[in-house]
Amino acid sequence: MNRRESLKALGFIAAGSGLLTAACNSKETKNTTATNSDKLPGVQDFEYERTARLKEEKFFDEHEMATITVLADIIIPKDSKSGSASEAGVPDFIEFIVKDLPDNKIPMRGGLRWLDLQTKRRYGNVFIKCDSNEQLALIDEIAYPELAKPEMQQGAAFFSLMRNLTSSGFYTSEIGIKDIGYAGNKPGVWNGVPDDVLKEHGFDPSKFFG
């Protein structure tokens, strides 16, 4: 299993139903100035108004957003099958979600700062200015919480949150839905009662259909 597949699997499994629900709710309120005819069934006025307020706010600064973008693309990079997390709009999704679910604000901001402190100490640069080998060397130490050293547990907790948010955003995007091959609901095809069921109830399939 390559890095993309293993991290995707870990992230998608770890992403709880609460995050996925929030992801879907944020996706369905893209047009915050929608008229009544544009609104989806079940989405109320206060939901549009709240979304509009959240989108007007800015939480992460430019450096933090750049770091989130790099991390998201490490977790789900572009490959021959689909685009990367950043191409799917994951950084903007995360910016929205931490405002929608504010308990994530401090862990995310603290984790991003922790990451920069680690790379400054090791390599003399903030995370986004390190080369890919240096970035991945640190990520490898925090990608799997059960294997992380005690002094790296803060980073492991942050990366788990980052991975959850990334997978939630990616797999509720158009790119992510295509990536897992979800085709939506389709009408079934009825081919009649199966032969084994007819036989079980005493019918001869060849005679039954005459």
Residue frames as a rotation matrix with the C-alpha (Angstrom) as fourth column:
MET 1
0.581 0.814 0.000 0.00
0.814 -0.581 0.000 0.00
0.000 0.000 -1.000 0.00
ASN 2
-0.295 -0.734 0.612 1.50
0.691 -0.606 -0.394 3.35
0.660 0.307 0.686 -1.00
ARG 3
-0.925 -0.155 -0.346 1.54
0.364 -0.620 -0.695 6.54
-0.107 -0.769 0.630 1.05
ARG 4
-0.716 0.698 0.034 -1.59
-0.607 -0.646 0.463 7.93
0.345 0.311 0.885 -0.61
GLU 5
-0.030 0.769 -0.639 -3.64
-0.136 0.630 0.764 4.80
0.990 0.110 0.085 -0.06
SER 6
-0.331 -0.137 -0.934 -2.51
0.789 0.502 -0.354 4.20
0.517 -0.854 -0.058 3.54
LEU 7
-0.965 -0.043 -0.260 -3.02
0.189 -0.799 -0.571 7.79
-0.183 -0.600 0.779 4.68
LYS 8
-0.558 0.827 -0.068 -6.33
-0.620 -0.361 0.696 8.02
0.552 0.430 0.715 2.84
ALA 9
-0.057 0.544 -0.837 -7.51
0.256 0.818 0.514 4.83
0.965 -0.185 -0.186 4.50
LEU 10
-0.578 -0.237 -0.781 -6.45
0.801 0.016 -0.598 5.99
0.154 -0.971 0.180 7.95
GLY 11
-0.986 0.144 -0.083 -7.96
-0.127 -0.975 -0.183 9.41
-0.108 -0.170 0.980 7.45
PHE 12
-0.441 0.876 -0.196 -11.26
-0.512 -0.066 0.857 8.27
0.737 0.478 0.477 6.02
ILE 13
-0.061 0.390 -0.919 -11.79
0.565 0.772 0.291 5.70
0.823 -0.501 -0.267 8.77
ALA 14
-0.657 -0.316 -0.684 -10.80
0.754 -0.278 -0.595 8.19
-0.002 -0.907 0.421 11.45
ALA 15
-0.895 0.343 0.285 -13.11
-0.260 -0.921 0.291 10.91
0.362 0.186 0.913 10.18
GLY 16
-0.813 0.582 -0.038 -16.06
0.348 0.432 -0.832 10.68
-0.468 -0.689 -0.553 12.52
SER 17
-0.204 0.838 0.506 -19.67
0.965 0.085 0.247 11.07
0.164 0.539 -0.826 11.56
GLY 18
0.447 0.362 -0.818 -19.77
0.595 -0.803 -0.031 14.48
-0.668 -0.473 -0.575 13.22
LEU 19
-0.417 -0.687 -0.595 -17.13
-0.091 -0.621 0.779 15.87
-0.904 0.379 0.197 10.90
LEU 20
-0.882 0.103 0.461 -18.74
0.467 0.334 0.819 14.31
-0.070 0.937 -0.342 7.87
THR 21
0.147 0.987 -0.057 -22.11
0.982 -0.152 -0.110 15.74
-0.117 -0.040 -0.992 8.85
ALA 22
0.316 -0.110 -0.942 -20.57
0.199 -0.963 0.179 19.17
-0.928 -0.245 -0.282 9.25
ALA 23
-0.766 -0.643 -0.005 -18.86
0.083 -0.107 0.991 18.72
-0.638 0.758 0.135 5.92
CYS 24
-0.535 0.635 0.557 -22.12
0.835 0.296 0.464 17.97
0.130 0.713 -0.689 4.17
ASN 25
0.435 0.735 -0.520 -23.86
0.802 -0.578 -0.146 20.88
-0.408 -0.353 -0.842 5.89
SER 26
-0.034 -0.524 -0.851 -21.15
-0.018 -0.851 0.525 23.30
-0.999 0.033 0.019 4.78
LYS 27
-0.877 -0.309 0.367 -21.24
0.317 0.200 0.927 22.01
-0.360 0.930 -0.078 1.22
GLU 28
-0.248 0.874 0.418 -24.96
0.963 0.174 0.207 22.57
0.109 0.453 -0.885 0.88
THR 29
0.675 0.482 -0.558 -24.72
0.579 -0.815 -0.003 26.24
-0.457 -0.321 -0.830 1.85
LYS 30
-0.328 -0.869 0.370 -22.27
0.914 -0.193 0.358 27.49
-0.240 0.455 0.857 -0.79
ASN 31
-0.466 0.217 0.858 -24.52
0.457 -0.771 0.444 30.26
0.757 0.599 0.260 -2.10
THR 32
-0.639 0.134 -0.757 -25.03
0.745 -0.138 -0.653 32.46
-0.193 -0.981 -0.012 0.95
THR 33
-0.736 0.436 -0.519 -27.10
-0.394 -0.898 -0.196 35.02
-0.551 0.060 0.832 -0.97
ALA 34
-0.924 0.357 0.138 -29.43
0.353 0.659 0.664 32.43
0.146 0.663 -0.735 -2.44
THR 35
-0.492 0.860 0.131 -33.01
-0.822 -0.509 0.255 33.28
0.287 0.018 0.958 -3.17
ASN 36
0.006 0.586 0.810 -35.83
-0.738 0.550 -0.392 31.05
-0.675 -0.595 0.436 -1.99
SER 37
0.865 0.367 -0.343 -35.84
-0.500 0.559 -0.662 29.25
-0.051 0.743 0.667 -5.34
ASP 38
0.163 -0.902 -0.401 -32.12
-0.605 0.230 -0.762 28.43
0.779 0.367 -0.509 -4.94
LYS 39
-0.238 -0.303 0.923 -32.35
-0.968 0.155 -0.199 26.91
-0.082 -0.940 -0.330 -1.47
LEU 40
-0.708 -0.067 -0.703 -32.13
-0.215 0.969 0.124 23.20
0.673 0.239 -0.700 -0.97
PRO 41
0.410 0.900 -0.145 -34.99
-0.157 0.226 0.961 21.43
0.898 -0.372 0.234 0.81
GLY 42
0.671 -0.043 -0.740 -34.52
0.661 0.487 0.571 21.47
0.336 -0.872 0.355 4.56
VAL 43
-0.497 -0.860 -0.111 -32.02
0.844 -0.450 -0.292 24.35
0.201 -0.239 0.950 4.62
GLN 44
0.506 0.786 -0.355 -33.48
0.858 -0.501 0.113 27.21
-0.089 -0.362 -0.928 6.60
ASP 45
0.761 -0.132 0.635 -32.85
0.149 -0.917 -0.370 30.95
0.631 0.376 -0.678 6.40
PHE 46
0.842 -0.440 0.311 -30.82
-0.491 -0.391 0.778 31.05
-0.221 -0.808 -0.546 9.62
GLU 47
0.515 -0.676 0.527 -28.47
0.490 0.737 0.466 28.40
-0.703 0.018 0.711 8.20
TYR 48
0.424 -0.328 0.844 -27.72
0.806 -0.288 -0.517 30.53
0.413 0.900 0.142 5.15
GLU 49
0.814 -0.065 0.577 -27.27
-0.201 -0.964 0.176 33.58
0.544 -0.259 -0.798 7.34
ARG 50
0.785 -0.547 0.289 -24.91
-0.206 0.209 0.956 31.78
-0.584 -0.810 0.051 9.69
THR 51
0.406 -0.638 0.654 -22.87
0.835 0.549 0.017 30.44
-0.370 0.540 0.756 6.77
ALA 52
0.594 -0.137 0.793 -22.60
0.455 -0.756 -0.471 33.95
0.664 0.640 -0.387 5.35
ARG 53
0.882 -0.255 0.397 -21.29
-0.461 -0.640 0.615 35.27
0.097 -0.725 -0.682 8.67
LEU 54
0.632 -0.660 0.405 -18.73
0.153 0.620 0.770 32.48
-0.759 -0.425 0.493 8.98
LYS 55
0.408 -0.469 0.783 -17.45
0.913 0.215 -0.347 33.03
-0.006 0.856 0.516 5.45
GLU 56
0.758 -0.102 0.644 -16.94
0.050 -0.976 -0.213 36.71
0.650 0.194 -0.735 6.17
GLU 57
0.827 -0.475 0.301 -14.68
-0.404 -0.130 0.905 35.85
-0.391 -0.870 -0.299 9.11
LYS 58
0.476 -0.757 -0.447 -11.02
-0.316 0.327 -0.891 35.00
0.821 0.565 -0.084 8.66
PHE 59
0.973 -0.124 0.192 -9.31
-0.140 0.342 0.929 32.68
-0.181 -0.932 0.316 11.13
PHE 60
0.414 -0.871 0.265 -6.09
0.754 0.491 0.436 31.34
-0.510 0.020 0.860 9.61
ASP 61
0.394 -0.381 -0.836 -3.47
-0.429 -0.881 0.199 33.78
-0.812 0.281 -0.511 8.35
GLU 62
0.666 -0.108 -0.738 -1.69
-0.735 0.074 -0.674 33.41
0.127 0.991 -0.030 5.01
HIS 63
-0.432 -0.899 -0.074 1.20
-0.848 0.432 -0.307 31.40
0.308 -0.070 -0.949 6.45
GLU 64
-0.479 0.320 0.817 -1.12
-0.463 0.699 -0.545 29.02
-0.746 -0.640 -0.186 8.29
MET 65
0.640 0.761 -0.101 -3.20
-0.455 0.271 -0.848 28.46
-0.619 0.589 0.520 5.14
ALA 66
0.309 -0.619 -0.722 -0.04
-0.862 0.139 -0.487 27.73
0.402 0.773 -0.491 3.14
THR 67
-0.711 -0.579 0.399 1.01
-0.701 0.629 -0.337 25.16
-0.056 -0.519 -0.853 5.75
ILE 68
-0.030 0.806 0.592 -2.44
-0.393 0.535 -0.748 23.57
-0.919 -0.255 0.301 5.75
THR 69
0.699 0.285 -0.656 -2.25
-0.699 0.080 -0.710 23.31
-0.150 0.955 0.255 1.95
VAL 70
-0.235 -0.871 -0.430 1.11
-0.850 0.399 -0.344 21.51
0.472 0.285 -0.834 2.07
LEU 71
-0.732 -0.026 0.681 -0.10
-0.518 0.671 -0.531 19.14
-0.443 -0.741 -0.504 4.78
ALA 72
0.310 0.939 0.150 -3.34
-0.518 0.299 -0.801 18.37
-0.797 0.170 0.579 2.97
ASP 73
0.645 -0.095 -0.758 -1.45
-0.733 0.202 -0.649 17.47
0.215 0.975 0.061 -0.20
ILE 74
-0.612 -0.789 0.059 0.93
-0.758 0.563 -0.330 15.24
0.227 -0.246 -0.942 1.77
ILE 75
-0.464 0.524 0.714 -2.07
-0.391 0.603 -0.696 13.37
-0.795 -0.602 -0.075 3.14
ILE 76
0.396 0.597 0.698 -3.90
0.491 0.504 -0.710 13.14
-0.776 0.624 -0.094 -0.20
PRO 77
-0.477 -0.654 -0.587 -1.60
-0.210 -0.564 0.799 14.01
-0.854 0.504 0.132 -3.10
LYS 78
0.404 0.535 -0.742 -2.54
-0.844 -0.095 -0.528 14.16
-0.353 0.840 0.413 -6.73
ASP 79
-0.462 -0.549 0.696 -2.18
-0.123 0.817 0.563 10.90
-0.878 0.174 -0.445 -8.61
SER 80
-0.996 0.003 -0.091 -3.22
-0.089 0.137 0.986 9.33
0.015 0.991 -0.137 -11.89
LYS 81
-0.504 0.858 -0.098 -6.73
0.842 0.514 0.163 8.74
0.190 -0.001 -0.982 -10.59
SER 82
0.613 0.790 0.032 -7.70
0.739 -0.587 0.330 12.08
0.279 -0.178 -0.944 -9.07
GLY 83
0.252 -0.459 0.852 -6.62
-0.055 -0.886 -0.461 15.53
0.966 0.069 -0.249 -7.99
SER 84
-0.691 -0.613 -0.384 -4.98
0.398 0.121 -0.909 16.45
0.604 -0.781 0.161 -4.71
ALA 85
-0.118 0.622 -0.774 -6.63
0.981 -0.049 -0.189 17.62
-0.155 -0.781 -0.604 -1.53
SER 86
-0.538 -0.121 -0.834 -5.84
0.196 -0.980 0.015 21.25
-0.820 -0.156 0.551 -2.30
GLU 87
-0.972 0.206 -0.116 -7.32
-0.157 -0.195 0.968 20.89
0.177 0.959 0.222 -5.79
ALA 88
-0.365 0.875 -0.318 -10.48
0.713 0.482 0.510 19.59
0.599 -0.041 -0.799 -4.12
GLY 89
0.053 0.380 0.923 -10.69
-0.172 -0.907 0.383 22.77
0.984 -0.179 0.017 -2.03
VAL 90
0.313 0.079 -0.947 -9.71
0.745 0.598 0.296 21.17
0.589 -0.798 0.128 1.28
PRO 91
-0.746 -0.620 -0.243 -7.80
0.629 -0.536 -0.563 24.19
0.219 -0.573 0.790 2.71
ASP 92
-0.688 0.567 0.453 -10.86
-0.459 -0.823 0.334 26.42
0.562 0.022 0.827 2.32
PHE 93
0.284 0.773 -0.567 -13.00
0.023 0.585 0.811 23.64
0.958 -0.244 0.148 3.77
ILE 94
-0.104 -0.411 -0.906 -10.77
0.904 0.341 -0.259 23.48
0.415 -0.846 0.336 6.85
GLU 95
-0.947 -0.202 0.249 -10.86
0.123 -0.946 -0.299 27.28
0.296 -0.253 0.921 7.21
PHE 96
-0.227 0.946 0.232 -14.66
-0.568 -0.323 0.757 27.06
0.791 0.040 0.611 7.26
ILE 97
0.304 0.410 -0.860 -14.93
0.294 0.818 0.494 24.02
0.906 -0.403 0.128 9.52
VAL 98
-0.549 -0.549 -0.630 -12.79
0.757 -0.007 -0.653 25.44
0.355 -0.836 0.419 12.34
LYS 99
-0.897 0.343 0.278 -15.18
-0.395 -0.905 -0.159 28.40
0.197 -0.252 0.947 12.44
ASP 100
0.032 0.946 -0.322 -18.20
-0.560 0.284 0.778 26.12
0.828 0.155 0.539 12.20
LEU 101
0.780 0.087 -0.620 -16.77
0.386 0.713 0.585 23.83
0.493 -0.696 0.522 14.92
PRO 102
0.581 -0.555 0.595 -14.67
-0.482 -0.824 -0.297 26.26
0.655 -0.114 -0.747 17.01
ASP 103
0.840 -0.312 0.445 -13.35
-0.275 0.462 0.843 23.59
-0.469 -0.830 0.302 19.37
ASN 104
0.649 -0.598 0.471 -10.90
0.751 0.604 -0.269 22.85
-0.123 0.528 0.840 16.55
LYS 105
0.879 -0.272 0.391 -9.42
-0.064 -0.881 -0.470 26.35
0.472 0.388 -0.792 16.48
ILE 106
0.565 -0.688 0.455 -6.87
-0.790 -0.291 0.540 26.05
-0.239 -0.664 -0.708 19.28
PRO 107
0.422 -0.443 0.791 -5.74
0.126 0.893 0.433 22.49
-0.898 -0.083 0.433 18.42
MET 108
0.718 -0.143 0.681 -5.23
0.696 0.125 -0.707 23.46
0.016 0.982 0.189 14.77
ARG 109
0.799 -0.428 0.423 -3.42
-0.281 -0.887 -0.367 26.74
0.532 0.175 -0.828 15.44
GLY 110
0.542 -0.604 0.584 -1.33
-0.687 0.081 0.722 25.19
-0.483 -0.793 -0.371 18.18
GLY 111
0.567 -0.292 0.770 -0.45
0.372 0.925 0.076 22.23
-0.735 0.243 0.633 15.98
LEU 112
0.818 -0.252 0.517 0.66
0.444 -0.296 -0.846 24.44
0.366 0.921 -0.130 13.11
ARG 113
0.649 -0.602 0.466 2.94
-0.690 -0.724 0.026 26.36
0.322 -0.338 -0.884 15.45
TRP 114
0.544 -0.429 0.721 4.27
-0.340 0.673 0.657 23.13
-0.767 -0.602 0.221 16.92
LEU 115
0.756 -0.212 0.620 5.14
0.602 0.596 -0.531 21.97
-0.257 0.774 0.578 13.42
ASP 116
0.749 -0.471 0.466 7.10
-0.003 -0.706 -0.708 25.15
0.663 0.529 -0.530 12.66
LEU 117
0.586 -0.543 0.601 8.97
-0.802 -0.280 0.528 24.99
-0.119 -0.792 -0.599 15.97
GLN 118
0.628 -0.318 0.710 10.01
0.086 0.935 0.343 21.41
-0.773 -0.155 0.615 15.23
THR 119
0.682 -0.366 0.633 11.34
0.724 0.213 -0.656 22.17
0.106 0.906 0.410 11.76
LYS 120
0.746 -0.457 0.485 13.06
-0.382 -0.889 -0.251 25.38
0.546 0.002 -0.838 12.91
ARG 121
0.564 -0.518 0.643 14.84
-0.649 0.203 0.733 23.37
-0.510 -0.831 -0.221 15.59
ARG 122
0.479 -0.338 0.810 15.82
0.353 0.919 0.175 20.61
-0.804 0.202 0.560 13.16
TYR 123
0.135 -0.322 0.937 16.35
0.984 0.155 -0.088 22.37
-0.117 0.934 0.338 9.87
GLY 124
-0.674 -0.472 -0.568 16.38
0.492 -0.861 0.130 26.09
-0.550 -0.192 0.813 10.60
ASN 125
-0.908 0.418 -0.014 13.21
-0.267 -0.555 0.788 26.81
0.322 0.719 0.616 8.61
VAL 126
-0.232 0.913 0.335 9.46
-0.749 0.052 -0.661 26.82
-0.621 -0.405 0.671 9.06
PHE 127
-0.071 0.230 0.970 7.69
0.122 0.968 -0.221 23.75
-0.990 0.102 -0.097 7.73
ILE 128
0.825 0.529 0.198 6.64
0.237 -0.006 -0.972 25.10
-0.513 0.849 -0.130 4.33
LYS 129
0.663 -0.650 -0.372 10.21
-0.748 -0.564 -0.349 26.26
0.017 0.510 -0.860 3.56
CYS 130
-0.145 -0.665 0.732 11.70
-0.502 0.687 0.525 22.83
-0.852 -0.292 -0.434 4.23
ASP 131
-0.585 -0.050 -0.810 12.27
-0.779 0.311 0.544 20.45
0.225 0.949 -0.221 1.33
SER 132
0.355 0.872 -0.336 9.90
-0.741 0.482 0.469 17.52
0.571 0.083 0.817 0.86
ASN 133
-0.013 -0.426 -0.905 12.30
0.247 0.875 -0.415 15.01
0.969 -0.229 0.094 2.42
GLU 134
-0.936 -0.335 0.105 12.57
0.013 -0.332 -0.943 17.09
0.351 -0.882 0.315 5.59
GLN 135
-0.329 0.901 0.284 8.81
-0.923 -0.371 0.106 17.58
0.201 -0.227 0.953 5.73
LEU 136
0.448 0.549 -0.706 8.09
-0.464 0.818 0.341 13.87
0.764 0.174 0.621 5.31
ALA 137
-0.473 -0.685 -0.554 10.72
0.208 0.524 -0.826 12.91
0.856 -0.506 -0.105 7.87
LEU 138
-0.912 0.195 0.360 8.80
-0.409 -0.432 -0.803 14.85
-0.001 -0.880 0.475 10.52
ILE 139
0.013 0.988 -0.154 5.40
-0.974 0.047 0.221 13.67
0.225 0.147 0.963 9.30
ASP 140
0.026 -0.056 -0.998 6.54
-0.173 0.983 -0.059 10.05
0.984 0.175 0.016 9.51
GLU 141
-0.867 -0.435 -0.242 7.14
0.168 0.202 -0.965 10.57
0.469 -0.877 -0.103 13.23
ILE 142
-0.799 0.598 0.057 3.60
-0.366 -0.409 -0.836 11.80
-0.477 -0.689 0.546 13.91
ALA 143
-0.497 0.621 -0.606 1.49
-0.750 0.044 0.660 10.05
0.436 0.783 0.444 11.26
TYR 144
0.073 0.478 -0.875 0.76
0.104 0.869 0.483 7.00
0.992 -0.127 0.013 13.43
PRO 145
0.351 0.124 0.928 -0.14
-0.736 -0.576 0.355 7.95
0.579 -0.808 -0.111 17.04
GLU 146
0.986 0.086 0.144 0.48
-0.159 0.757 0.634 4.47
-0.055 -0.648 0.759 18.43
LEU 147
0.521 -0.851 0.069 4.07
0.817 0.474 -0.327 4.58
0.246 0.227 0.942 17.15
ALA 148
0.428 -0.331 0.841 4.85
-0.025 -0.934 -0.356 8.19
0.903 0.132 -0.408 18.06
LYS 149
-0.492 -0.681 -0.542 7.38
0.627 0.155 -0.764 8.83
0.605 -0.715 0.350 20.81
PRO 150
0.097 0.581 -0.808 6.11
0.975 -0.217 -0.039 10.52
-0.198 -0.785 -0.587 23.99
GLU 151
-0.416 -0.344 -0.842 7.68
0.310 -0.924 0.224 13.84
-0.855 -0.167 0.490 23.05
MET 152
-0.995 0.057 -0.085 5.90
-0.098 -0.293 0.951 13.71
0.030 0.954 0.297 19.69
GLN 153
-0.555 0.831 -0.019 2.41
0.802 0.529 -0.276 13.02
-0.219 -0.169 -0.961 21.01
GLN 154
-0.075 0.523 -0.849 1.29
0.080 -0.845 -0.528 16.64
-0.994 -0.108 0.021 20.66
GLY 155
-0.583 -0.224 -0.781 2.27
-0.713 -0.319 0.624 16.53
-0.389 0.921 0.026 17.01
ALA 156
-0.972 0.236 0.008 0.57
0.220 0.889 0.401 13.16
0.087 0.392 -0.916 16.55
ALA 157
-0.271 0.920 -0.285 -2.69
0.681 -0.026 -0.732 14.53
-0.680 -0.392 -0.619 17.98
PHE 158
-0.091 0.177 -0.980 -2.51
-0.415 -0.901 -0.125 17.53
-0.905 0.395 0.156 15.68
PHE 159
-0.810 -0.281 -0.515 -1.78
-0.575 0.205 0.792 15.43
-0.116 0.938 -0.328 12.62
SER 160
-0.781 0.607 0.151 -4.69
0.591 0.795 -0.136 13.11
-0.202 -0.017 -0.979 13.42
LEU 161
0.066 0.808 -0.586 -7.00
0.339 -0.571 -0.748 16.13
-0.938 -0.149 -0.311 13.49
MET 162
-0.266 -0.251 -0.931 -5.48
-0.690 -0.624 0.366 17.48
-0.673 0.740 -0.007 10.28
ARG 163
-0.990 -0.126 -0.064 -5.91
-0.137 0.745 0.653 14.10
-0.034 0.655 -0.755 8.61
ASN 164
-0.453 0.891 0.037 -9.53
0.717 0.389 -0.579 13.84
-0.530 -0.236 -0.815 9.75
LEU 165
0.171 0.503 -0.847 -10.37
-0.069 -0.852 -0.519 17.28
-0.983 0.147 -0.111 8.43
THR 166
-0.562 -0.473 -0.678 -8.56
-0.698 -0.168 0.696 16.61
-0.443 0.865 -0.236 5.17
SER 167
-0.969 0.202 0.139 -10.33
0.242 0.883 0.402 13.33
-0.042 0.424 -0.905 4.53
SER 168
-0.165 0.959 -0.231 -13.71
0.630 -0.078 -0.773 14.83
-0.759 -0.273 -0.591 5.48
GLY 169
0.097 0.158 -0.983 -13.21
-0.416 -0.890 -0.184 17.72
-0.904 0.427 -0.021 3.07
PHE 170
-0.751 -0.488 -0.445 -11.82
-0.598 0.215 0.772 15.60
-0.281 0.846 -0.453 0.27
TYR 171
-0.935 0.337 0.108 -14.42
0.354 0.900 0.256 12.85
-0.011 0.277 -0.961 0.36
THR 172
0.061 0.970 -0.234 -17.30
0.664 -0.215 -0.716 15.31
-0.745 -0.112 -0.658 0.38
SER 173
-0.206 -0.196 -0.959 -15.91
-0.517 -0.810 0.277 17.17
-0.831 0.553 0.066 -2.64
GLU 174
0.752 0.485 -0.445 -16.66
-0.609 0.255 -0.751 16.42
-0.251 0.836 0.487 -6.28
ILE 175
0.022 -0.844 -0.535 -13.11
-0.824 0.288 -0.488 15.15
0.566 0.452 -0.690 -6.81
GLY 176
-0.719 -0.360 0.594 -13.25
-0.676 0.559 -0.480 12.92
-0.160 -0.747 -0.645 -3.74
ILE 177
0.202 0.879 0.433 -16.64
-0.551 0.467 -0.691 11.45
-0.810 -0.099 0.579 -4.57
LYS 178
0.742 -0.008 -0.670 -15.35
-0.637 0.301 -0.709 10.50
0.207 0.954 0.218 -8.02
ASP 179
-0.275 -0.961 -0.010 -12.17
-0.880 0.256 -0.400 9.10
0.388 -0.101 -0.916 -6.44
ILE 180
-0.677 0.053 0.734 -14.11
-0.466 0.741 -0.483 6.49
-0.570 -0.669 -0.477 -4.45
GLY 181
-0.969 0.222 -0.105 -16.34
0.025 0.516 0.856 5.71
0.244 0.827 -0.506 -7.42
TYR 182
-0.527 0.837 -0.145 -19.60
0.368 0.071 -0.927 6.78
-0.766 -0.542 -0.346 -5.83
ALA 183
-0.911 0.198 0.363 -22.19
0.338 -0.149 0.929 7.01
0.238 0.969 0.069 -8.58
GLY 184
-0.686 0.700 0.198 -25.21
-0.723 -0.629 -0.284 8.01
-0.075 -0.338 0.938 -6.52
ASN 185
-0.266 0.696 0.667 -28.56
-0.158 0.651 -0.743 6.26
-0.951 -0.303 -0.063 -6.35
LYS 186
-0.775 0.041 -0.631 -29.55
-0.629 0.047 0.776 4.40
0.062 0.998 -0.010 -9.49
PRO 187
0.306 0.946 0.109 -32.79
-0.944 0.317 -0.092 2.58
-0.121 -0.075 0.990 -10.32
GLY 188
-0.433 -0.435 0.789 -32.56
-0.420 0.872 0.251 -1.15
-0.798 -0.222 -0.560 -9.87
VAL 189
-0.411 0.272 -0.870 -33.27
-0.836 0.268 0.479 -3.68
0.363 0.924 0.117 -12.58
TRP 190
-0.016 0.509 0.861 -35.91
-0.714 0.597 -0.366 -6.30
-0.700 -0.620 0.353 -11.76
ASN 191
-0.592 -0.281 -0.756 -35.24
-0.755 0.522 0.397 -9.61
0.283 0.806 -0.521 -13.44
GLY 192
0.349 0.813 -0.467 -37.99
-0.478 0.583 0.657 -11.53
0.806 -0.006 0.592 -11.70
VAL 193
0.729 -0.030 0.684 -37.88
-0.633 0.351 0.690 -13.95
-0.261 -0.936 0.237 -8.79
PRO 194
-0.309 -0.928 -0.209 -34.57
-0.951 0.294 0.099 -15.90
-0.030 0.229 -0.973 -8.76
ASP 195
0.033 0.302 -0.953 -34.82
-0.509 0.825 0.244 -19.55
0.860 0.477 0.181 -9.82
ASP 196
-0.745 -0.386 -0.545 -33.59
0.199 0.651 -0.733 -20.86
0.637 -0.654 -0.408 -6.48
VAL 197
-0.840 0.505 0.197 -36.34
-0.439 -0.420 -0.795 -18.97
-0.319 -0.754 0.574 -4.64
LEU 198
0.009 0.863 -0.505 -39.00
-0.974 0.123 0.192 -20.32
0.228 0.490 0.841 -7.02
LYS 199
-0.174 -0.149 -0.973 -37.73
-0.175 0.977 -0.118 -23.87
0.969 0.150 -0.196 -6.53
GLU 200
-0.969 -0.247 -0.022 -37.67
-0.007 0.119 -0.993 -23.42
0.248 -0.962 -0.117 -2.76
HIS 201
-0.542 0.835 0.093 -41.38
-0.599 -0.306 -0.739 -22.64
-0.589 -0.457 0.667 -2.88
GLY 202
-0.244 0.430 0.869 -42.25
0.220 0.897 -0.382 -25.53
-0.945 0.098 -0.313 -5.18
PHE 203
0.728 0.493 -0.476 -42.30
-0.305 -0.388 -0.870 -23.80
-0.614 0.779 -0.132 -8.55
ASP 204
0.151 -0.644 0.750 -40.64
0.833 0.492 0.254 -25.01
-0.533 0.586 0.610 -11.73
PRO 205
-0.222 -0.278 -0.934 -38.97
-0.031 -0.956 0.292 -21.88
-0.974 0.094 0.204 -13.17
SER 206
-0.979 -0.201 0.018 -39.25
0.007 0.054 0.999 -23.13
-0.202 0.978 -0.051 -16.75
LYS 207
-0.436 0.892 0.116 -42.97
0.839 0.356 0.412 -23.76
0.326 0.277 -0.904 -16.41
PHE 208
-0.033 0.423 -0.905 -43.61
0.761 -0.577 -0.297 -20.73
-0.648 -0.699 -0.303 -14.26
PHE 209
-0.332 -0.176 -0.927 -42.55
-0.272 -0.923 0.273 -18.39
-0.903 0.342 0.258 -17.01
GLY 210
0.491 0.715 0.498 -44.13
0.200 0.464 -0.863 -20.59
-0.848 0.524 0.085 -19.66
